[in-house]
Amino acid sequence: MGSLRVFMYSMVFYAIVSIQITCCQSKICLPEKQAALFIFGDSLFDVGNNNYINTTTSAQANFEPYGKTFFKYPTGRFSDGRVIPDFIAEYAKLPLLLPYLHPASSLDDYIFGVNFASGGSGALIETSEGILVDLNTQVKYYKNVRDVLRKKLGNKEAKTLLSRSVHLFSVGANDYGARFVSNSSDLLRYSKHQLVDIVIGNITDAIKEIHNLGGRKFAFVNMGPIGCTPTIRFTVEGYKCNEEMIESAKLHNVELPTMLQKLQKQLAGFKYSVFDFYSSLSQLMKYPSKYGFKEGKVACCGGGAYRGDDSCGGKRGIKKYELCENVNDYVFFDSPHPTEKANQHFSSLMWSANLTFNKPYNMEQLFEF
């Protein structure tokens, strides 16, 4: 029922916006400067793709109290409400984008974009093999969308649309988590530096493939302070941060812009934006009251130290959990994921903040190119 309501919410917006779209020589002509938003990544961006795959309950958020703030029901988003791509789409005057795996997602012909992100997935197949949608598979889905657009719009209009559109990524946190927390046997053979190199390499391959298919504009959130989330503190002796994960995040955040700068010289028309998620989330965690929060380190929903035991909703092996009274007081909703209020804070910075947080462009500028 929840998925149906999300679909109906989106379709009302599509009906309004689609009035501007006209036919042109038996093909659809897009409004001038029409751009779409295509989303790739993990649970920070997932809007419900994992609802439609045979995965573990730990990789799903389609149960209460998820979604309780904005939607009033669980949608599959790992938050009490909207996630970052929802706000970015709103700022770009786009509708609420459906997950690619939603049975009705093709009805909009992908003119406004679609969301491929899958909670728990990573840049490496080993991170989520067989149970989640890894980055490589998400890019294959993008190719399917490109093919649909070419049929509906014609090659020229489809190429124009994709070149104007923004491709937004949140990738890598689960790869490092699998190495340092889950102790994945496949990933333990890599050193910290080797793993970062492989993750960056896979992201590079994804960018090149999307560019080859017509994409020109790319946006990234860099790696957040993944070693200091409630879920990690809960697992570390003394409830401290995982320093190895922090070091990996910092190394990733050095290598990501270096790689993008190289691609800018290699790929025609390539433009990018990197949002400093690490600094922005760290600030909220250290100084929550400065940004309108009361609690920056303890999650709203969960149990144990920092409410970090991943019990939110009682569906992941631990039935008992606590839920805060006022979610807007908290930076984290569950043990690793931000609240809707925090997501809106990050999205606002991504959209219009200056070079302190976005380099070399913010997302508003990226859409305008």
C-alpha positions as CSV (number, residue, x, y, z in Angstrom):
1,M,0.0,0.0,0.0
2,G,2.9,2.4,0.9
3,S,4.5,1.9,-2.5
4,L,1.2,2.6,-4.3
5,R,0.9,5.9,-2.4
6,V,4.4,7.0,-3.3
7,F,3.6,6.1,-6.9
8,M,0.4,8.1,-6.9
9,Y,2.2,11.1,-5.3
10,S,4.7,11.1,-8.1
11,M,2.2,10.6,-10.9
12,V,0.3,13.7,-9.8
13,F,3.5,15.7,-10.2
14,Y,4.3,14.0,-13.6
15,A,0.8,14.9,-14.9
16,I,1.3,18.5,-14.1
17,V,4.9,18.7,-15.5
18,S,4.1,16.6,-18.6
19,I,1.7,19.2,-19.9
20,Q,4.8,21.1,-21.1
21,I,6.0,18.1,-23.2
22,T,4.9,18.2,-26.8
23,C,5.1,15.8,-29.7
24,C,7.7,16.5,-32.5
25,Q,7.6,14.5,-35.7
26,S,6.1,11.4,-34.0
27,K,8.7,11.7,-31.2
28,I,8.5,13.6,-27.9
29,C,10.0,17.0,-27.8
30,L,11.4,18.0,-24.4
31,P,11.1,21.5,-22.8
32,E,14.1,23.7,-23.4
33,K,16.9,22.8,-21.0
34,Q,15.0,19.8,-19.6
35,A,17.4,17.8,-17.3
36,A,16.9,14.6,-15.4
37,L,18.4,13.3,-12.2
38,F,19.9,9.8,-12.1
39,I,20.8,8.3,-8.7
40,F,23.4,5.7,-8.0
41,G,24.6,4.2,-4.7
42,D,23.7,2.8,-1.3
43,S,21.2,3.3,1.6
44,L,22.0,7.0,1.9
45,F,20.2,7.4,-1.4
46,D,17.9,4.2,-1.7
47,V,14.2,5.2,-2.1
48,G,12.9,1.6,-2.1
49,N,14.7,-0.5,-4.6
50,N,15.4,-3.1,-2.0
51,N,11.7,-3.6,-1.5
52,Y,11.7,-5.4,-4.8
53,I,14.6,-7.8,-4.5
54,N,15.1,-11.0,-2.5
55,T,17.5,-9.6,0.1
56,T,18.0,-9.8,3.9
57,T,15.9,-7.8,6.3
58,S,19.0,-6.0,7.5
59,A,19.1,-4.4,4.0
60,Q,15.5,-3.2,4.0
61,A,13.6,-0.3,5.6
62,N,10.0,-1.2,4.5
63,F,8.6,-1.4,8.1
64,E,7.7,1.0,10.8
65,P,8.9,3.4,12.2
66,Y,10.8,4.2,8.9
67,G,9.0,6.9,6.9
68,K,6.9,8.1,9.8
69,T,7.7,11.8,9.5
70,F,6.9,12.8,5.9
71,F,5.2,9.8,4.2
72,K,3.5,8.5,7.4
73,Y,4.3,5.0,6.3
74,P,7.5,3.0,5.4
75,T,8.6,3.4,1.8
76,G,12.0,1.6,1.9
77,R,13.9,4.8,2.6
78,F,16.4,4.4,5.5
79,S,15.1,7.5,7.3
80,D,12.1,8.8,9.1
81,G,11.2,10.7,5.9
82,R,12.9,12.0,2.8
83,V,16.5,11.3,1.8
84,I,19.0,13.5,0.0
85,P,17.9,12.7,-3.6
86,D,14.3,13.6,-2.7
87,F,15.4,17.1,-1.7
88,I,17.8,17.6,-4.7
89,A,15.0,16.6,-7.1
90,E,12.7,19.2,-5.4
91,Y,15.4,21.9,-5.7
92,A,15.8,21.0,-9.4
93,K,12.0,21.3,-9.9
94,L,11.7,17.5,-10.6
95,P,9.2,15.1,-9.2
96,L,9.8,12.6,-6.5
97,L,11.8,10.0,-8.4
98,L,10.7,6.4,-8.2
99,P,13.1,3.4,-7.6
100,Y,14.1,1.8,-10.8
101,L,12.8,-1.6,-9.7
102,H,9.3,-0.2,-8.9
103,P,6.9,-2.1,-11.2
104,A,5.5,1.2,-12.6
105,S,8.8,3.1,-12.8
106,S,8.9,3.0,-16.6
107,L,5.6,4.8,-17.0
108,D,7.3,8.2,-16.8
109,D,9.7,7.2,-19.6
110,Y,12.5,8.3,-17.4
111,I,12.3,11.9,-18.7
112,F,12.8,13.2,-15.2
113,G,15.2,10.5,-14.0
114,V,15.1,7.5,-11.8
115,N,16.8,6.1,-8.7
116,F,19.0,3.0,-9.0
117,A,20.5,3.1,-5.4
118,S,20.3,-0.1,-3.3
119,G,20.8,-0.1,0.5
120,G,23.9,-2.1,1.5
121,S,25.5,-2.1,-1.9
122,G,28.9,-1.0,-2.9
123,A,31.4,-0.4,-5.7
124,L,32.6,-4.0,-5.3
125,I,30.6,-7.1,-6.3
126,E,32.1,-8.9,-3.2
127,T,30.4,-6.4,-0.9
128,S,26.8,-7.5,-1.8
129,E,27.1,-10.3,-4.3
130,G,23.8,-11.9,-5.0
131,I,21.6,-10.1,-2.5
132,L,21.9,-6.4,-3.4
133,V,22.2,-4.2,-6.5
134,D,25.9,-3.4,-6.8
135,L,27.2,-0.3,-8.7
136,N,28.1,-2.3,-11.9
137,T,24.5,-3.6,-12.1
138,Q,23.1,-0.1,-11.5
139,V,25.1,1.1,-14.5
140,K,23.6,-1.7,-16.5
141,Y,20.1,-0.5,-15.5
142,Y,21.1,3.0,-16.6
143,K,21.9,1.6,-20.0
144,N,18.4,0.0,-20.1
145,V,17.0,3.5,-19.4
146,R,19.1,5.0,-22.1
147,D,17.7,2.5,-24.6
148,V,14.1,3.3,-23.5
149,L,14.7,7.0,-23.9
150,R,16.1,6.5,-27.4
151,K,13.0,4.6,-28.4
152,K,10.7,7.2,-26.9
153,L,12.5,10.4,-27.8
154,G,14.8,9.5,-30.7
155,N,18.5,9.3,-30.6
156,K,19.1,13.1,-30.8
157,E,16.7,14.1,-28.0
158,A,17.8,11.2,-25.8
159,K,21.4,12.3,-26.2
160,T,20.6,15.9,-25.4
161,L,18.6,14.9,-22.3
162,L,21.4,12.7,-20.9
163,S,24.0,15.3,-21.5
164,R,22.0,17.9,-19.6
165,S,21.2,15.5,-16.7
166,V,23.0,15.1,-13.4
167,H,24.3,11.7,-12.2
168,L,24.5,11.6,-8.4
169,F,26.5,9.0,-6.5
170,S,27.0,7.8,-2.9
171,V,29.3,4.8,-3.1
172,G,32.0,3.1,-1.0
173,A,30.9,3.1,2.6
174,N,29.7,-0.5,2.5
175,D,32.8,-1.7,0.8
176,Y,34.9,-0.3,3.7
177,G,32.4,-1.5,6.3
178,A,32.5,-5.0,4.9
179,R,36.3,-5.0,5.1
180,F,36.7,-3.6,8.6
181,V,33.4,-4.5,10.4
182,S,31.9,-7.5,8.7
183,N,35.4,-9.0,8.2
184,S,34.5,-10.2,4.7
185,S,36.9,-13.0,3.8
186,D,36.9,-11.7,0.2
187,L,38.0,-8.2,1.2
188,L,40.4,-9.1,4.0
189,R,43.1,-10.0,1.5
190,Y,43.4,-6.3,0.5
191,S,45.3,-3.7,2.5
192,K,43.6,-0.4,3.4
193,H,45.3,1.4,0.5
194,Q,44.6,-1.4,-1.9
195,L,40.9,-1.4,-1.1
196,V,40.6,2.3,-1.6
197,D,42.3,2.0,-4.9
198,I,39.9,-0.8,-6.0
199,V,36.8,1.1,-4.9
200,I,38.0,4.3,-6.7
201,G,38.8,2.2,-9.8
202,N,35.4,0.7,-9.9
203,I,33.8,4.1,-9.5
204,T,36.0,5.3,-12.4
205,D,34.8,2.5,-14.6
206,A,31.2,3.4,-13.8
207,I,31.7,7.0,-14.7
208,K,33.4,6.1,-18.0
209,E,30.6,3.8,-18.9
210,I,27.9,6.4,-18.1
211,H,29.9,9.0,-20.1
212,N,30.1,6.6,-23.0
213,L,26.3,6.2,-22.8
214,G,25.8,10.0,-22.9
215,G,26.2,11.3,-19.4
216,R,28.3,14.4,-18.9
217,K,27.5,15.8,-15.4
218,F,28.4,13.9,-12.3
219,A,27.9,14.7,-8.6
220,F,29.3,12.9,-5.5
221,V,29.1,12.9,-1.8
222,N,32.5,12.1,-0.4
223,M,32.9,9.5,2.3
224,G,31.4,10.5,5.6
225,P,32.9,9.8,9.1
226,I,31.9,6.2,8.7
227,G,34.0,5.0,11.6
228,C,32.0,7.2,14.1
229,T,28.4,6.4,13.4
230,P,26.3,4.9,16.3
231,T,26.4,1.5,14.7
232,I,30.2,1.5,14.6
233,R,30.6,2.9,18.1
234,F,28.4,0.2,19.4
235,T,30.7,-2.5,18.0
236,V,34.0,-1.0,19.1
237,E,35.5,-1.6,22.6
238,G,34.9,1.4,24.8
239,Y,32.3,2.7,22.2
240,K,35.0,4.6,20.4
241,C,35.4,5.4,16.7
242,N,36.9,2.8,14.4
243,E,40.1,4.5,13.4
244,E,40.8,2.2,10.5
245,M,37.5,3.1,8.9
246,I,38.2,6.8,9.5
247,E,41.6,6.5,7.8
248,S,40.0,4.7,4.9
249,A,37.4,7.5,4.6
250,K,40.0,10.2,4.6
251,L,42.1,8.3,2.0
252,H,39.0,7.8,-0.2
253,N,38.3,11.6,0.1
254,V,41.8,12.4,-1.2
255,E,41.7,9.9,-4.1
256,L,38.1,10.7,-5.3
257,P,38.8,14.4,-6.4
258,T,42.2,13.4,-7.8
259,M,40.5,10.8,-10.0
260,L,37.8,13.3,-11.1
261,Q,40.4,15.9,-12.1
262,K,42.1,13.3,-14.3
263,L,38.8,12.4,-15.9
264,Q,38.0,16.0,-16.6
265,K,41.1,16.1,-18.9
266,Q,40.2,12.8,-20.6
267,L,36.4,12.9,-21.1
268,A,34.7,15.3,-23.5
269,G,32.3,17.7,-21.7
270,F,32.9,16.1,-18.3
271,K,31.8,18.2,-15.3
272,Y,31.6,17.2,-11.7
273,S,30.8,18.3,-8.2
274,V,32.0,16.8,-4.9
275,F,30.2,17.6,-1.7
276,D,32.2,17.4,1.6
277,F,29.9,15.0,3.4
278,Y,32.7,14.2,5.9
279,S,33.0,17.7,7.2
280,S,29.3,18.6,7.1
281,L,28.2,15.5,9.1
282,S,31.2,15.8,11.5
283,Q,30.1,19.3,12.3
284,L,26.5,18.2,13.1
285,M,27.9,15.4,15.3
286,K,30.2,17.7,17.2
287,Y,28.1,20.8,17.5
288,P,24.4,19.8,17.0
289,S,22.9,22.8,18.8
290,K,24.7,25.1,16.4
291,Y,22.5,23.6,13.6
292,G,19.2,23.2,15.4
293,F,19.7,19.7,16.8
294,K,20.0,18.5,20.4
295,E,21.8,15.1,19.8
296,G,24.5,14.5,17.3
297,K,25.9,11.1,18.3
298,V,23.0,8.9,19.6
299,A,20.4,7.6,17.2
300,C,16.7,8.3,17.5
301,C,15.8,4.7,16.9
302,G,17.6,1.6,18.2
303,G,19.0,0.0,21.3
304,G,22.2,-0.3,23.3
305,A,25.0,2.2,23.5
306,Y,24.3,5.2,21.2
307,R,21.2,3.2,20.1
308,G,23.6,1.6,17.7
309,D,22.6,-2.1,17.8
310,D,20.6,-1.9,14.4
311,S,17.4,-3.0,16.1
312,C,15.2,-0.1,14.8
313,G,11.9,-1.5,13.8
314,G,12.5,-4.9,15.5
315,K,12.9,-6.8,12.3
316,R,16.6,-7.4,12.2
317,G,17.0,-10.1,14.9
318,I,16.4,-7.8,17.9
319,K,12.7,-7.2,18.6
320,K,13.0,-4.6,21.4
321,Y,14.1,-1.1,20.5
322,E,13.8,2.5,21.7
323,L,12.3,5.4,19.7
324,C,13.0,9.0,20.6
325,E,10.1,11.4,21.3
326,N,11.2,14.2,18.9
327,V,13.0,13.0,15.8
328,N,13.9,16.5,14.8
329,D,16.3,16.7,17.8
330,Y,18.5,14.0,16.3
331,V,21.1,13.9,13.5
332,F,20.8,10.1,13.2
333,F,17.5,8.3,12.8
334,D,18.8,4.8,13.1
335,S,22.3,3.5,13.9
336,P,24.0,4.6,10.6
337,H,21.4,6.8,8.7
338,P,20.5,10.5,9.1
339,T,17.1,11.9,9.9
340,E,15.0,13.7,7.3
341,K,16.0,17.0,9.0
342,A,19.7,16.2,8.7
343,N,19.2,15.1,5.1
344,Q,17.6,18.4,4.3
345,H,20.5,20.2,5.9
346,F,23.0,18.2,3.7
347,S,20.9,18.7,0.6
348,S,20.7,22.5,1.0
349,L,24.4,22.7,1.3
350,M,24.9,20.4,-1.7
351,W,22.6,22.6,-3.8
352,S,23.8,26.1,-3.1
353,A,26.7,26.2,-0.7
354,N,30.1,27.7,-1.8
355,L,33.5,26.1,-2.3
356,T,33.8,25.4,1.4
357,F,31.5,22.4,0.9
358,N,31.3,21.9,-2.9
359,K,34.2,21.7,-5.4
360,P,34.5,22.9,-8.1
361,Y,30.7,23.5,-8.4
362,N,27.6,23.2,-6.3
363,M,24.6,21.2,-7.7
364,E,22.6,24.2,-8.7
365,Q,25.5,25.3,-10.9
366,L,25.9,21.8,-12.3
367,F,22.2,21.7,-13.3
368,E,22.6,25.1,-15.0
369,F,25.4,24.1,-17.3
